[in-house]
Amino acid sequence: MPHLDHRKVIAIDGPAAAGKTTVARELADSLGILLFDTGALYRCITLKAIRKGADLEDEKALAKIARKAKIKLKPASVEDGRAADVLLDGEDVTWSIRQPEVDANVSKVAAYATVREALLSVQRENADGSAVVMVGRDIGTVVTPNAGTKIYLDATAEERARRRYQDMRRQGESMDYISVLDELRERDFKDSTRLVAPLKAADDAIRIKTDGLAVDEIVGQIERIVLERWAKLS
């Protein structure tokens, strides 16, 4: 990996529905810096593959889609709960990439080494020399292992399923809680056991259990850590 300056990168990792995106959005707003949700990249590739009718077992075909896809993340232009606008080939797919079919397949797509490699450079370059919050599952371990601050957010499967279920209800999706919980547990298993960049906390990450904590409590805790570390850079 070429020498990149990631000292001001805030890497936030953790399992699905642990509150990563919500916390990252509030933290980025409070600090006045960019939020980069890396998971949106893999969701875009999954959505595009599904739309094209591509074989999700065909790694070569998926990597080709990843190399050709034009994905942009921009500040939110609509106040509907989104953390940012996600554009895929010029189309706003912010909520399309959150559909159940994408949820059910994104772990499989993200597990392919060539797909991850195709999307890795854009993530690292976006973070080079910048104060940025990056969210994902392997930010602190793979994408920016030299990040100045690494946070690992977690919560029980039941709590995470409750949050995901409520989000889906707000978006008009009809799915019962038990099915959401089952899918989440399956997602956890896939993410943590994949051979390429499995979900895990970096050795030097600060772990925060989000059960029972308000978002502002978590954000405040992380912000204090970040500001202390940034102060040492000047």
C-alpha positions in Angstrom: 0.0 0.0 0.0 1.5 3.4 -0.9 2.2 5.8 1.9 -1.0 7.6 2.8 -1.8 9.9 5.7 -4.7 8.5 7.6 -3.9 10.1 11.0 -7.2 12.0 11.0 -9.3 9.1 9.9 -12.0 7.9 12.3 -12.6 4.3 11.4 -15.9 2.9 12.8 -16.5 -0.8 12.4 -19.0 -3.2 13.7 -21.8 -5.7 12.7 -25.0 -4.8 10.9 -27.4 -2.5 12.8 -25.0 -1.8 15.6 -25.7 1.9 15.1 -22.6 2.7 13.0 -24.2 4.9 10.4 -26.3 6.9 12.8 -23.4 7.5 15.1 -21.0 8.3 12.3 -23.5 10.8 10.8 -23.9 12.6 14.1 -20.1 12.5 14.7 -19.3 13.9 11.3 -21.9 16.6 11.7 -20.5 17.6 15.1 -16.9 17.7 13.9 -17.9 19.3 10.5 -16.1 16.6 8.5 -17.0 14.1 5.7 -18.9 10.9 6.3 -17.9 8.0 4.0 -20.1 4.9 4.4 -18.0 2.2 2.7 -20.7 -0.4 3.0 -22.8 1.6 0.5 -20.2 0.7 -2.2 -20.8 -3.0 -1.8 -24.5 -2.5 -1.6 -24.3 -0.6 -4.9 -22.5 -3.4 -6.6 -25.0 -5.9 -5.2 -27.9 -3.8 -6.4 -26.4 -3.4 -9.9 -25.7 -7.2 -10.1 -29.3 -8.0 -9.1 -30.7 -5.6 -11.7 -28.5 -7.0 -14.4 -29.5 -10.6 -13.5 -25.9 -11.4 -12.8 -24.9 -14.7 -11.2 -24.0 -13.8 -7.6 -21.8 -16.8 -7.5 -19.7 -15.5 -10.4 -16.9 -13.5 -8.8 -15.3 -12.5 -12.1 -18.6 -11.0 -13.4 -19.1 -9.1 -10.1 -15.6 -7.8 -10.1 -16.2 -6.5 -13.6 -19.3 -4.7 -12.5 -17.4 -3.2 -9.5 -14.6 -1.9 -11.8 -17.1 -0.2 -14.2 -19.6 1.1 -11.6 -19.5 4.9 -11.0 -20.3 5.4 -7.4 -20.4 8.8 -5.6 -21.3 9.7 -2.0 -22.5 13.3 -1.5 -23.9 15.3 1.4 -27.6 14.4 1.9 -29.9 16.5 -0.3 -33.1 15.1 1.1 -34.2 15.1 4.8 -35.5 11.6 4.9 -33.1 10.0 7.4 -30.3 9.3 4.9 -26.7 9.9 6.0 -25.7 10.9 2.5 -26.8 10.7 -1.1 -25.6 7.5 -2.8 -25.4 7.8 -6.5 -24.9 4.7 -8.8 -24.2 5.6 -12.4 -25.9 8.9 -11.8 -29.0 7.5 -10.1 -30.0 8.1 -6.5 -30.1 4.7 -5.0 -29.8 5.7 -1.3 -32.8 3.7 -0.3 -32.7 1.1 -3.1 -29.5 -0.3 -1.7 -31.3 -0.9 1.6 -33.9 -3.3 0.2 -34.2 -6.8 1.7 -32.9 -8.5 -1.5 -29.7 -6.4 -1.2 -29.5 -7.0 2.5 -29.6 -10.8 1.9 -26.9 -10.8 -0.7 -24.4 -8.0 0.1 -22.3 -10.2 2.4 -21.8 -12.7 -0.4 -20.7 -10.0 -2.8 -18.5 -8.2 -0.3 -16.7 -11.5 0.5 -15.1 -11.7 -3.0 -11.5 -10.6 -3.0 -11.5 -9.1 -6.5 -14.6 -7.1 -5.7 -13.1 -5.7 -2.5 -9.8 -5.0 -4.4 -11.7 -3.1 -7.1 -13.2 -0.8 -4.4 -10.3 -0.5 -2.1 -8.2 2.3 -3.8 -11.2 4.7 -3.9 -11.7 4.3 -0.2 -8.1 4.8 0.7 -7.6 7.8 -1.6 -10.7 9.5 -0.2 -9.2 9.3 3.3 -5.7 10.4 2.4 -4.8 13.5 4.4 -8.4 14.1 5.3 -10.4 14.4 8.5 -13.1 11.8 7.7 -15.4 9.3 9.3 -15.3 6.0 7.5 -17.9 3.3 8.3 -17.8 -0.4 7.5 -16.7 -3.8 8.7 -13.0 -3.8 7.9 -12.0 -0.1 8.0 -9.6 -0.4 10.9 -8.2 -3.8 9.9 -7.9 -3.5 6.1 -9.0 -0.3 4.4 -7.1 2.2 6.7 -5.1 0.1 9.2 -3.1 3.3 10.1 -6.3 5.2 11.0 -5.7 7.6 13.9 -8.8 6.5 15.7 -10.5 3.1 15.5 -13.8 2.4 17.0 -15.7 -0.9 17.1 -19.5 -0.5 17.9 -21.4 -3.6 18.9 -24.8 -4.6 20.4 -26.7 -7.8 21.0 -28.3 -9.4 18.0 -31.8 -8.8 19.6 -31.2 -5.1 20.0 -29.8 -4.8 16.5 -32.7 -6.7 15.0 -35.1 -4.4 16.8 -33.4 -1.3 15.3 -33.4 -2.9 11.8 -37.0 -3.9 12.1 -38.0 -0.3 13.1 -36.0 1.1 10.2 -37.8 -1.2 7.7 -41.2 -0.3 9.1 -40.4 3.4 8.6 -39.5 2.6 5.0 -42.7 0.7 4.4 -41.1 -2.7 4.2 -43.2 -5.6 5.6 -41.1 -8.1 7.5 -41.6 -9.7 10.9 -39.1 -9.2 13.7 -38.1 -12.9 14.0 -37.3 -13.0 10.3 -35.2 -9.9 10.7 -33.4 -11.4 13.6 -32.7 -14.7 11.7 -31.3 -12.7 8.7 -29.1 -10.6 11.0 -27.6 -13.7 12.7 -27.0 -15.2 9.3 -25.4 -12.0 8.2 -23.2 -11.9 11.3 -22.0 -15.5 10.5 -21.2 -14.7 6.9 -19.4 -11.5 7.7 -17.3 -12.9 10.6 -16.3 -16.2 8.9 -15.5 -15.0 5.3 -11.9 -15.7 4.2 -11.4 -12.1 2.9 -11.4 -9.2 5.4 -13.7 -10.8 8.0 -15.6 -8.7 10.4 -13.5 -8.3 13.6 -12.3 -5.5 15.8 -8.8 -4.2 15.2 -6.4 -5.0 18.0 -6.1 -1.3 18.9 -9.8 -0.4 18.4 -11.8 1.0 21.2 -14.9 -1.2 21.7 -18.2 0.4 22.6 -21.3 -1.7 23.4 -24.3 0.4 22.3 -27.1 -1.4 24.1 -29.0 1.1 26.2 -26.8 4.0 25.2 -28.3 7.1 23.5 -26.7 8.2 20.3 -25.5 11.5 21.7 -23.7 9.6 24.6 -21.8 7.4 22.1 -21.0 10.4 19.9 -19.8 12.5 22.8 -17.5 9.6 24.0 -16.0 9.2 20.6 -15.6 12.9 19.9 -13.6 13.4 23.1 -11.2 10.6 22.1 -10.8 12.1 18.6 -10.2 15.6 19.7 -7.6 14.5 22.2 -5.7 12.6 19.5 -6.0 15.4 16.9 -4.6 17.8 19.5 -1.4 15.8 19.7 -0.9 16.1 15.9 -0.6 19.8 15.9 
